[in-house]
C-alpha cells in the first residue's frame, strides 16, 4: 500500500470515540502465530502434524495433516493372497496387532463359509482381549506423561511387558503375532500358558488399581483433564468417533455386545462402561474400567476354554469365492472394519479398511478450538490414536 | 571465609588470595551440587521410583558411571547454533543462568565463619539474584528463533513474576522472627531460640513458620521450573521449551544451572527453616563446627531436595492459567495472612 497520498476522510467528531475504541482493539490484537506441532513432536505419537493457529496460548484453529506414514495397505492387499495379508494388517495398529487380524480373517472365513472350531475362537478372543489390555495399560501410563507426570509412563511400559511376553509365548511374535489362519489358528496354546496368563492378569489388575490411586485421584490431573476437550454425543457420532472415545461421551455402544456375532463374546458376560461427561478425564476413566473388564473377561474365557482342535478343514490353496462382505469389530481403538470384495481368486480384488483412529482424529479441528496449547496435548493423548491406524 | 578459618590459627593470607579461594570454592560447589543431586535423585531415586533399569548398568556397581558418561556425552556433542539465531545472545544465555546460580551461593553460610559474605540483607539478596536466571531464560528463548523456545521463555517470565512474590512473602515471617535478614543471623536465632522457654532443641522456624515453609517449597519448586510447575520446559508440549535449540556444552550449562539452583534453594530452605548448619546440642562457636557444620547443612539440604524431587517425579503439570490462579488467588493471600499472624504473635506474645 502506498502512503504518499493520505485520503482525506470527513469524520464526525461524535464518531471519534468509536474510532478510538476500534484503534484500541487493533492495538491490543497481538496477531496470530502459526505453530507447527509435528511431524516430529513428542506428543503426536509419530508423525501426525498439527498446524495450530495461536493467539498467545489460545488455539484459534488446529488442522491435523496426515499421510506422513501412508503405506498404501489397501492397495497392497490387492497383490497378496489372503494368508499373506494378515502379516500386512498386523502393522495397522501396531499396539494391538492381534485385534487387527481378527476382523479380516473373520470376513474371509465368512466368505468361504468356514467356521473356526470353538477352541480357536476362544483363544482368539483371549488374545484379542490381551492385546486390548496391553494397549490400554500403555495408554493409562502414557496419558499422564502427556499431562506432565513422568513416572506412570514407566509403570505402563513395565506392566504391558508382561502381557506382551504372554502374547509372545503363545504366538511367537511380541508385536506382530500373525497367528491367525483362515479356519483357525497356527498352533494351540503352549503347555502351562493358562496358569501364566492368570498370574499376569493379577499383575494387570494390580496395575489398574495403582493407576486409579496414582492418577485418577490426583487433583492436578483432574484439573488438567476435567472439562477439557468435551465431545458431545451428537458431534462424536457425526464425526464417526468410536470405541472408548464415544463411550466416554455417554453413548452405550460396543460392537462386542451390539455388533454381529463374532468370536466368543456371546458366551461371557461383561459390562459396557460409559461416562456421561465426554471430556478427557472420562476417556481416561472409561479406558481404565474397560481394562478391568477385559481382565475379568479373559478370566471367564480361561475358565470356559473348551478342548478340541484349533484348525478347521480348509483347502490347501485358499481361494475365496466371489462375493463381498463388510466385517466390523470392536478394536481397542474403536470400530475397525474391512470391506472385502472377492472375485474368486487367491487374493481380494479390493479391500477397504475402516480404521478407528482416522475417524477419531477427524474430530480434532472441531475439538481443539479455543483451548490452550497444553490442552491440545491432553486432548490428543486422551483420544489415543496410533499413527499407523490413521494413515494405514 | 578462609582467612577467618586460618585467622584463628594465626595465619593471615591476603585479601586477593582469600577472594580467589572463595571464588574457586563457590565455582566448584555448583557442579558438585548439581552432580550430587543429579546422581542421588535424578538417577538413583527416580530410577527406583520408576523401575528403570538403564541407570543401574554402567560402571558395574549400582551404575555409578552413568552421570560421568552423560557428562562426557554432552562434551562430545556438536555445538549447533540455529542459522537465524542471535549468535551472541544465544551463546551468553546459559552463562547468565549459571551466574545467577553462582551469586546465590555467596551468602549461604556453611559454618561458624564459613561464608563468602554475610550480608545484612542476605535472604533478600539470595532471592533477588536467583531470579536473575529468568533473564538468561528469556535471552535463550528469544535468541533461539524458535516458536517453542519463545513460548517457553515467555511462560518462564510469567511464572517467575507470579512466584517471586509468595517466595519473598513466605520468608518475611522468618525474618520477622529472627529480627534479622542476614542468613548467619537467622541460623543463630534458630539455635538460641526457645519453644515457650524450652530451649533444648532451639527453635527451628519450621515449627512456627510451617505455613511459610510450605509456601516457600511450593514457590521454590515453581522458581526452579520443576514439575508440577515445569511449563517453561514442558517436554510433551513445548519439546523442552527454551532449551530446545541447545546442544552439547551449552545444554550442560542449563542442566547445571537447574540442579545447582535446586541445591542452592535447598540450602536456603534448610538455613531458614531447619536451623542451617547447626544442630541442637552442638556448640555453635566451637572449633569443630567448621568441619561438622558443612556436613550438617549438607544432610539438611539432601532432606529438602528429597522433598523437591519427590514432588517432581510424582505430580503432573499444571496448566499456565491454573498456575497463575494458584499463585495470585491462594499463595499470595495465604502468605500475607501468615505475615499478619506472625506479627500478631510477636507483638502480643
HADDOCK unambig.tbl for C-alpha pairs under 7 A between the chains (distance, minus, plus):
assign (segid A and resid 35 and name CA) (segid B and resid 147 and name CA) 6.97 0.50 0.50
assign (segid A and resid 42 and name CA) (segid B and resid 236 and name CA) 5.74 0.50 0.50
assign (segid A and resid 42 and name CA) (segid B and resid 239 and name CA) 6.90 0.50 0.50
assign (segid A and resid 43 and name CA) (segid B and resid 236 and name CA) 5.38 0.50 0.50
assign (segid A and resid 43 and name CA) (segid B and resid 237 and name CA) 6.75 0.50 0.50
assign (segid A and resid 144 and name CA) (segid B and resid 316 and name CA) 6.67 0.50 0.50
assign (segid A and resid 146 and name CA) (segid B and resid 236 and name CA) 5.30 0.50 0.50
assign (segid A and resid 147 and name CA) (segid B and resid 316 and name CA) 5.77 0.50 0.50
assign (segid A and resid 147 and name CA) (segid B and resid 317 and name CA) 5.98 0.50 0.50
assign (segid A and resid 148 and name CA) (segid B and resid 316 and name CA) 4.31 0.50 0.50
assign (segid A and resid 148 and name CA) (segid B and resid 317 and name CA) 4.49 0.50 0.50
assign (segid A and resid 149 and name CA) (segid B and resid 313 and name CA) 6.86 0.50 0.50
assign (segid A and resid 149 and name CA) (segid B and resid 314 and name CA) 6.40 0.50 0.50
assign (segid A and resid 149 and name CA) (segid B and resid 315 and name CA) 5.39 0.50 0.50
assign (segid A and resid 149 and name CA) (segid B and resid 316 and name CA) 3.95 0.50 0.50
assign (segid A and resid 149 and name CA) (segid B and resid 317 and name CA) 6.59 0.50 0.50
assign (segid A and resid 150 and name CA) (segid B and resid 313 and name CA) 6.45 0.50 0.50
assign (segid A and resid 151 and name CA) (segid B and resid 50 and name CA) 5.36 0.50 0.50
assign (segid A and resid 151 and name CA) (segid B and resid 313 and name CA) 6.14 0.50 0.50
assign (segid A and resid 151 and name CA) (segid B and resid 314 and name CA) 6.59 0.50 0.50
assign (segid A and resid 154 and name CA) (segid B and resid 50 and name CA) 5.78 0.50 0.50
assign (segid A and resid 155 and name CA) (segid B and resid 50 and name CA) 6.69 0.50 0.50
assign (segid A and resid 220 and name CA) (segid B and resid 316 and name CA) 6.29 0.50 0.50
assign (segid A and resid 220 and name CA) (segid B and resid 318 and name CA) 6.33 0.50 0.50
assign (segid A and resid 221 and name CA) (segid B and resid 316 and name CA) 6.16 0.50 0.50
assign (segid A and resid 224 and name CA) (segid B and resid 318 and name CA) 6.77 0.50 0.50
assign (segid A and resid 224 and name CA) (segid B and resid 319 and name CA) 6.71 0.50 0.50
assign (segid A and resid 374 and name CA) (segid B and resid 237 and name CA) 6.00 0.50 0.50
assign (segid A and resid 374 and name CA) (segid B and resid 319 and name CA) 6.52 0.50 0.50
assign (segid A and resid 377 and name CA) (segid B and resid 237 and name CA) 6.30 0.50 0.50
